[in-house]
Amino acid sequence: MRRKVGEQTYGDSQADVRDELRDYSTGSCSDFIDVVCKCGGREFHLAVDEASGTAIRTCWRCHQEHVLAGDEATADLEECECLCGADRFELSCGAASDWFFVGARCSACGLTGCYGDWQSAAAQALLARV
């Protein structure tokens, strides 16, 4: 269940990230996928470069890195960190026509947010490969 604390929204589960992306996109984001590693892990470190449309996740369980979108070789990636200082997230991605969204819920405090969004003609294809 999501709850507002000041300007921030907190959630109790990964499902709350979908609602956060829906709100962030003013309702246009309607296709989602919850990120799960091949090993079954559901917590990730996240690095994003919105300018190049690149997002990389690294599983906390098996340490496998996976490109969610973009090209790691040309990206200037920034490591994501929650306002509480933690860097372990549950991730969900969404698509709305030609936009791709990367949402996260902090595993430590539950803060939800959109950590990356960019226009992409291949938004649905990106979502399918997450």
TORLO-458560 format. One line per 10 residues: number of its first residue (from 0); their letters; for each residue y, z, x of C-alpha. Coordinates in steps of 0.1 Angstrom, whole numbers, m for minus. Layout:
residues N
NUM	A	Y/Z/X; ... $
This chain:
residues 130
0	MRRKVGEQTY	0/0/0; 34/m10/13; 64/14/14; 100/10/25; 116/34/49; 152/24/53; 152/m13/64; 116/m13/75; 84/m18/56; 51/0/65 $
10	GDSQADVRDE	16/m8/53; m18/8/52; m39/m23/58; m39/m58/72; m36/m71/36; 0/m57/36; 10/m83/62; 5/m111/37; 30/m94/13; 54/m90/42 $
20	LRDYSTGSCS	51/m128/50; 56/m136/14; 87/m115/12; 100/m128/46; 96/m164/34; 112/m157/0; 79/m165/m17; 73/m199/m1; 44/m187/21; 13/m189/0 $
30	DFIDVVCKCG	m16/m198/23; m28/m171/46; m55/m161/70; m62/m127/85; m69/m130/122; m103/m118/134; m117/m124/169; m152/m140/173; m163/m106/186; m153/m90/153 $
40	GREFHLAVDE	m122/m74/167; m92/m71/144; m65/m56/168; m46/m78/192; m19/m79/217; 6/m106/207; 30/m129/228; 54/m153/211; 78/m180/221; 96/m191/189 $
50	ASGTAIRTCW	116/m218/207; 84/m237/216; 64/m226/186; 38/m208/206; 19/m177/198; m10/m162/218; m32/m133/208; m55/m113/230; m83/m92/215; m82/m55/223 $
60	RCHQEHVLAG	m120/m53/221; m132/m82/242; m99/m92/259; m104/m129/249; m71/m148/247; m66/m174/219; m37/m197/212; m27/m194/176; m1/m222/179; 17/m242/205 $
70	DEATADLEEC	11/m248/242; 9/m218/266; 16/m239/296; 51/m248/284; 60/m216/266; 83/m188/277; 62/m161/261; 76/m126/252; 52/m97/248; 56/m82/213 $
80	ECLCGADRFE	61/m45/209; 66/m24/177; 97/m3/172; 74/27/179; 66/13/214; 30/4/206; 16/m31/213; m16/m33/193; m14/m52/160; m35/m65/131 $
90	LSCGAASDWF	m24/m101/126; m22/m125/97; m8/m160/98; 7/m180/69; 18/m215/61; 43/m229/36; 47/m267/35; 59/m274/70; 65/m238/82; 40/m216/102 $
100	FVGARCSACG	44/m177/102; 28/m150/124; 29/m116/108; 17/m83/122; 10/m47/113; 13/m21/140; m20/m2/145; m2/29/155; 25/34/128; 18/7/102 $
110	LTGCYGDWQS	52/m12/105; 48/m47/92; 69/m77/101; 71/m114/108; 69/m118/146; 73/m156/147; 81/m185/124; 88/m221/131; 88/m255/115; 57/m275/121 $
120	AAAQALLARV	45/m307/104; 10/m294/112; 14/m259/97; m18/m262/75; m38/m274/105; m25/m245/126; m36/m221/99; m71/m237/98; m76/m231/135; m65/m195/136 $
